[in-house]
Amino acid sequence: MPATGQSADVASAQEPAPLRAPQTGHPPESPGAQDAPAIRASRTAGPDLDWREGGIPVSTRFDDPYFSLADGLAETRHVFLAGNRLPERFREGFAIAELGFGTGLNMLATLIGWRAAGRPGRLSYLSFEAFPLAAPDIARALAAFPEARAVADPFLAAWGAGRRRFDLDGMAVEVRIGDARDLLPRWEGRADAWFLDGFSPAKNPELWSEALMAEVGRHTAPEGTFATYTAAGHVRRALAEAGFTVTRQPGHGRKRHMTTGVLGR
């Protein structure tokens, strides 16, 4: 899954905000979602990659880049950190969960923010990834972001050794490999903040389904938050159904909108 999706959801720009969880009814599915083939990855499945100028990895499976073509690190900070009011909310035991680990860029941006915050204790970071990248591909992708690459060596060493659980300067990281639709319902924890970062809903609809967004809600701590780059209407409605107060926010760069939410307000 990508560090950040890029396909803009233009139709959603006309929808009002914010949304609150409705009392009844269910949101319609996105156009074509019922016809999209379900993709359930094996634990050993890898991505099919193409590389664009500037070292941008693109999934040929989903025809979508792994991060923004216009400063992916800045977009990560705008969408996932600021969108979840981080690092100001960091505290001992704070838990982040993510759909779509990709290149690990979101994780490294979080690590940089965690270090800069200087808070005592430990932070946990759990990510779900169906198609893990190989360590050399991750290293090649991170070369586009010197600040993130500068802190990435311990991560790359662990990843290259096949470790999917490791500690980075007080941040406990775990990446669960497989289909989030299978893995998330079995997780017994709850996140204080969610990074929803699958490929574009138009190209990877199964990672944005009403059922999976409901699982995100069930695995969120009281007054926990989410943030995502997409402003697709069906995603916003599914998250509202899951119990979040959903708000459309200004997006990063040329992307007009993104979405954030708080559980139980």
Kinemage of the C-alpha trace (Angstrom):
@kinemage 1
@onewidth
@group {chain A} dominant
@subgroup {mainchain}
@vectorlist {calphas} color= white
{ca met a 1} P 0.000 0.000 0.000
{ca pro a 2} L 1.195 3.515 -0.629
{ca ala a 3} L 2.681 5.982 1.748
{ca thr a 4} L 0.206 8.418 0.236
{ca gly a 5} L -2.379 8.009 -2.530
{ca gln a 6} L -2.551 10.516 -5.302
{ca ser a 7} L -5.777 10.085 -7.255
{ca ala a 8} L -7.953 13.076 -6.414
{ca asp a 9} L -11.615 12.416 -5.683
{ca val a 10} L -12.938 15.329 -7.669
{ca ala a 11} L -16.619 14.571 -7.258
{ca ser a 12} L -16.337 14.752 -3.477
{ca ala a 13} L -15.309 18.392 -3.638
{ca gln a 14} L -18.949 19.350 -4.014
{ca glu a 15} L -20.101 17.636 -0.814
{ca pro a 16} L -20.847 19.582 2.373
{ca ala a 17} L -18.824 19.109 5.552
{ca pro a 18} L -18.746 18.097 8.332
{ca leu a 19} L -20.584 14.758 8.514
{ca arg a 20} L -21.816 13.223 11.743
{ca ala a 21} L -22.646 9.588 12.270
{ca pro a 22} L -26.230 9.138 11.075
{ca gln a 23} L -28.794 7.324 13.177
{ca thr a 24} L -30.047 5.058 10.419
{ca gly a 25} L -29.296 3.993 6.874
{ca his a 26} L -26.191 2.859 5.056
{ca pro a 27} L -24.031 4.756 2.564
{ca pro a 28} L -24.058 3.763 -1.083
{ca glu a 29} L -20.980 2.063 -2.430
{ca ser a 30} L -18.643 3.877 -4.756
{ca pro a 31} L -19.342 3.548 -8.482
{ca gly a 32} L -17.938 0.303 -9.725
{ca ala a 33} L -17.015 -0.968 -6.272
{ca gln a 34} L -19.327 -3.980 -6.572
{ca asp a 35} L -17.696 -4.920 -9.844
{ca ala a 36} L -14.126 -4.524 -8.587
{ca pro a 37} L -12.354 -7.832 -8.009
{ca ala a 38} L -11.566 -8.579 -4.390
{ca ile a 39} L -7.841 -8.715 -3.820
{ca arg a 40} L -6.812 -10.991 -0.963
{ca ala a 41} L -3.065 -11.245 -0.791
{ca ser a 42} L -1.032 -14.178 0.358
{ca arg a 43} L 1.485 -13.542 3.118
{ca thr a 44} L 4.291 -13.726 0.574
{ca ala a 45} L 2.784 -11.551 -2.154
{ca gly a 46} L 4.928 -8.666 -3.307
{ca pro a 47} L 4.056 -5.580 -5.310
{ca asp a 48} L 4.572 -5.014 -9.020
{ca leu a 49} L 6.578 -1.818 -9.380
{ca asp a 50} L 7.363 0.764 -11.994
{ca trp a 51} L 9.591 3.780 -11.330
{ca arg a 52} L 8.878 7.303 -12.462
{ca glu a 53} L 11.377 10.095 -12.910
{ca gly a 54} L 12.544 11.354 -9.540
{ca gly a 55} L 12.515 7.911 -7.938
{ca ile a 56} L 8.742 7.675 -7.507
{ca pro a 57} L 7.598 4.032 -7.127
{ca val a 58} L 4.284 3.251 -8.803
{ca ser a 59} L 2.213 0.130 -8.196
{ca thr a 60} L 1.383 -1.418 -11.542
{ca arg a 61} L -1.201 -3.566 -9.752
{ca phe a 62} L -3.189 -0.457 -8.789
{ca asp a 63} L -1.719 2.098 -11.228
{ca asp a 64} L -1.068 4.483 -8.336
{ca pro a 65} L 2.098 6.025 -6.848
{ca tyr a 66} L 3.257 5.181 -3.348
{ca phe a 67} L 3.558 8.813 -2.319
{ca ser a 68} L 2.900 12.317 -3.527
{ca leu a 69} L 4.561 13.417 -6.724
{ca ala a 70} L 4.959 16.817 -5.021
{ca asp a 71} L 6.927 16.295 -1.778
{ca gly a 72} L 5.497 13.175 -0.200
{ca leu a 73} L 7.110 13.909 3.172
{ca ala a 74} L 5.415 17.309 3.382
{ca glu a 75} L 2.102 15.685 2.452
{ca thr a 76} L 2.570 13.011 5.128
{ca arg a 77} L 3.110 15.715 7.734
{ca his a 78} L 0.129 17.728 6.545
{ca val a 79} L -2.302 14.834 6.212
{ca phe a 80} L -1.381 12.214 8.799
{ca leu a 81} L 0.480 14.118 11.501
{ca ala a 82} L -1.284 17.492 11.508
{ca gly a 83} L -4.544 15.770 10.516
{ca asn a 84} L -4.360 13.746 13.743
{ca arg a 85} L -3.077 16.724 15.779
{ca leu a 86} L 0.369 15.207 16.134
{ca pro a 87} L 2.909 15.508 17.658
{ca glu a 88} L 1.043 17.571 20.277
{ca arg a 89} L -1.098 14.568 21.327
{ca phe a 90} L 1.867 12.257 21.849
{ca arg a 91} L 2.055 10.740 25.321
{ca glu a 92} L 3.221 7.561 27.023
{ca gly a 93} L 1.508 4.572 25.414
{ca phe a 94} L 0.011 6.524 22.483
{ca ala a 95} L -1.012 4.057 19.752
{ca ile a 96} L -1.036 4.691 16.003
{ca ala a 97} L -2.514 2.238 13.505
{ca glu a 98} L -2.233 2.434 9.736
{ca leu a 99} L -3.771 0.901 6.653
{ca gly a 100} L -1.037 0.801 4.024
{ca phe a 101} L 2.619 0.737 5.139
{ca gly a 102} L 4.102 1.209 1.674
{ca thr a 103} L 7.619 2.659 1.840
{ca gly a 104} L 7.400 3.357 5.568
{ca leu a 105} L 7.455 7.108 4.913
{ca asn a 106} L 4.570 7.796 7.303
{ca met a 107} L 6.296 5.752 9.994
{ca leu a 108} L 9.582 7.610 9.550
{ca ala a 109} L 7.837 10.995 9.620
{ca thr a 110} L 6.193 9.876 12.864
{ca leu a 111} L 9.565 8.823 14.255
{ca ile a 112} L 11.042 12.239 13.442
{ca gly a 113} L 8.073 13.931 15.123
{ca trp a 114} L 8.279 11.624 18.149
{ca arg a 115} L 11.965 12.380 18.629
{ca ala a 116} L 11.413 16.115 18.239
{ca ala a 117} L 8.578 16.078 20.789
{ca gly a 118} L 10.950 14.702 23.428
{ca arg a 119} L 8.169 12.973 25.360
{ca pro a 120} L 9.071 10.265 27.877
{ca gly a 121} L 7.811 6.711 27.457
{ca arg a 122} L 6.983 4.663 24.400
{ca leu a 123} L 4.886 5.053 21.274
{ca ser a 124} L 3.371 2.125 19.354
{ca tyr a 125} L 2.922 1.989 15.585
{ca leu a 126} L 0.992 -0.865 13.967
{ca ser a 127} L 0.543 -1.056 10.211
{ca phe a 128} L -1.300 -3.457 7.897
{ca glu a 129} L 0.250 -4.128 4.489
{ca ala a 130} L -0.865 -6.613 1.844
{ca phe a 131} L 1.987 -6.189 -0.638
{ca pro a 132} L 5.252 -5.448 1.203
{ca leu a 133} L 8.087 -3.805 -0.653
{ca ala a 134} L 11.593 -5.248 -0.556
{ca ala a 135} L 14.192 -3.350 1.478
{ca pro a 136} L 16.197 -2.234 -1.599
{ca asp a 137} L 13.050 -0.778 -3.178
{ca ile a 138} L 12.189 1.050 0.039
{ca ala a 139} L 15.718 2.445 0.249
{ca arg a 140} L 15.517 3.595 -3.374
{ca ala a 141} L 12.180 5.318 -2.741
{ca leu a 142} L 13.337 7.012 0.464
{ca ala a 143} L 16.301 8.532 -1.339
{ca ala a 144} L 13.848 11.210 -2.527
{ca phe a 145} L 13.490 12.385 1.093
{ca pro a 146} L 16.911 12.983 2.690
{ca glu a 147} L 15.426 13.858 6.095
{ca ala a 148} L 13.537 10.572 6.280
{ca arg a 149} L 16.383 8.582 4.747
{ca ala a 150} L 18.758 9.938 7.392
{ca val a 151} L 16.858 8.086 10.156
{ca ala a 152} L 15.943 5.000 8.118
{ca asp a 153} L 19.001 2.742 8.510
{ca pro a 154} L 17.795 0.814 11.613
{ca phe a 155} L 14.407 0.275 9.941
{ca leu a 156} L 15.972 -0.876 6.666
{ca ala a 157} L 18.315 -3.253 8.486
{ca ala a 158} L 15.418 -4.838 10.383
{ca trp a 159} L 13.223 -4.992 7.283
{ca gly a 160} L 15.974 -6.498 5.156
{ca ala a 161} L 16.490 -9.170 7.814
{ca gly a 162} L 12.828 -10.130 7.568
{ca arg a 163} L 11.810 -8.600 10.904
{ca arg a 164} L 8.337 -7.088 10.987
{ca arg a 165} L 8.505 -6.100 14.664
{ca phe a 166} L 11.269 -3.752 15.786
{ca asp a 167} L 11.972 -0.784 18.050
{ca leu a 168} L 13.070 2.616 16.795
{ca asp a 169} L 14.192 4.945 19.580
{ca gly a 170} L 11.231 4.265 21.858
{ca met a 171} L 8.732 3.672 19.035
{ca ala a 172} L 7.593 0.052 18.885
{ca val a 173} L 6.773 -0.794 15.257
{ca glu a 174} L 4.866 -3.809 13.983
{ca val a 175} L 3.813 -4.440 10.385
{ca arg a 176} L 1.277 -7.222 9.866
{ca ile a 177} L 1.481 -8.680 6.398
{ca gly a 178} L -1.757 -9.736 4.719
{ca asp a 179} L -5.207 -8.480 3.837
{ca ala a 180} L -6.447 -5.915 6.355
{ca arg a 181} L -9.991 -7.245 5.919
{ca asp a 182} L -8.786 -10.479 7.491
{ca leu a 183} L -6.227 -9.092 9.946
{ca leu a 184} L -7.906 -6.049 11.462
{ca pro a 185} L -10.952 -7.882 12.905
{ca arg a 186} L -8.537 -10.182 14.767
{ca trp a 187} L -6.549 -7.332 16.317
{ca glu a 188} L -7.402 -6.901 19.992
{ca gly a 189} L -6.045 -3.364 20.386
{ca arg a 190} L -7.392 0.128 19.749
{ca ala a 191} L -5.619 3.082 18.182
{ca asp a 192} L -5.523 6.661 19.379
{ca ala a 193} L -4.860 7.781 15.799
{ca trp a 194} L -5.370 6.121 12.410
{ca phe a 195} L -3.449 6.783 9.207
{ca leu a 196} L -5.766 5.626 6.395
{ca asp a 197} L -3.399 5.401 3.463
{ca gly a 198} L -4.449 2.737 1.009
{ca phe a 199} L -4.241 3.298 -2.703
{ca ser a 200} L -6.908 5.503 -4.260
{ca pro a 201} L -10.472 4.394 -3.445
{ca ala a 202} L -11.205 4.347 -7.168
{ca lys a 203} L -8.397 1.835 -7.739
{ca asn a 204} L -8.305 -0.106 -4.447
{ca pro a 205} L -11.942 0.025 -3.245
{ca glu a 206} L -11.658 -3.034 -1.010
{ca leu a 207} L -9.429 -1.107 1.417
{ca trp a 208} L -12.094 1.594 1.789
{ca ser a 209} L -15.203 -0.553 2.149
{ca glu a 210} L -17.977 0.171 4.627
{ca ala a 211} L -17.132 -3.049 6.485
{ca leu a 212} L -13.445 -2.193 6.866
{ca met a 213} L -14.171 1.390 7.939
{ca ala a 214} L -16.523 -0.069 10.572
{ca glu a 215} L -13.585 -2.148 11.836
{ca val a 216} L -11.487 1.003 12.016
{ca gly a 217} L -14.174 2.555 14.212
{ca arg a 218} L -14.333 -0.532 16.431
{ca his a 219} L -10.568 -0.418 16.861
{ca thr a 220} L -10.349 3.252 17.837
{ca ala a 221} L -9.985 4.487 21.413
{ca pro a 222} L -12.591 6.949 22.776
{ca glu a 223} L -12.070 10.344 21.137
{ca gly a 224} L -9.455 8.750 18.892
{ca thr a 225} L -8.898 10.239 15.450
{ca phe a 226} L -8.232 9.358 11.837
{ca ala a 227} L -6.810 11.235 8.884
{ca thr a 228} L -6.676 10.396 5.203
{ca tyr a 229} L -5.688 12.101 1.972
{ca thr a 230} L -8.969 11.182 0.246
{ca ala a 231} L -12.173 13.191 0.345
{ca ala a 232} L -14.248 10.594 -1.533
{ca gly a 233} L -17.879 10.860 -0.500
{ca his a 234} L -18.456 7.139 0.055
{ca val a 235} L -15.384 6.934 2.313
{ca arg a 236} L -16.551 9.886 4.377
{ca arg a 237} L -20.007 8.385 4.743
{ca ala a 238} L -18.600 4.986 5.759
{ca leu a 239} L -16.455 6.604 8.443
{ca ala a 240} L -19.434 8.580 9.711
{ca glu a 241} L -21.395 5.326 9.916
{ca ala a 242} L -18.479 3.894 11.901
{ca gly a 243} L -19.027 6.517 14.604
{ca phe a 244} L -16.691 9.342 13.636
{ca thr a 245} L -17.522 12.995 13.312
{ca val a 246} L -16.051 13.539 9.857
{ca thr a 247} L -14.691 16.829 8.561
{ca arg a 248} L -13.354 17.764 5.169
{ca gln a 249} L -10.123 19.740 5.454
{ca pro a 250} L -7.835 21.548 3.005
{ca gly a 251} L -5.590 19.093 1.234
{ca his a 252} L -1.899 19.294 0.513
{ca gly a 253} L -0.507 21.078 -2.509
{ca arg a 254} L -2.794 20.881 -5.509
{ca lys a 255} L -5.182 18.487 -3.806
{ca arg a 256} L -8.150 20.537 -2.679
{ca his a 257} L -9.423 18.390 0.172
{ca met a 258} L -8.562 15.662 2.669
{ca thr a 259} L -10.602 14.135 5.523
{ca thr a 260} L -10.201 13.914 9.289
{ca gly a 261} L -12.446 12.653 12.064
{ca val a 262} L -12.893 12.172 15.804
{ca leu a 263} L -14.668 9.195 17.320
{ca gly a 264} L -17.709 9.767 19.471
{ca arg a 265} L -18.270 13.505 19.066
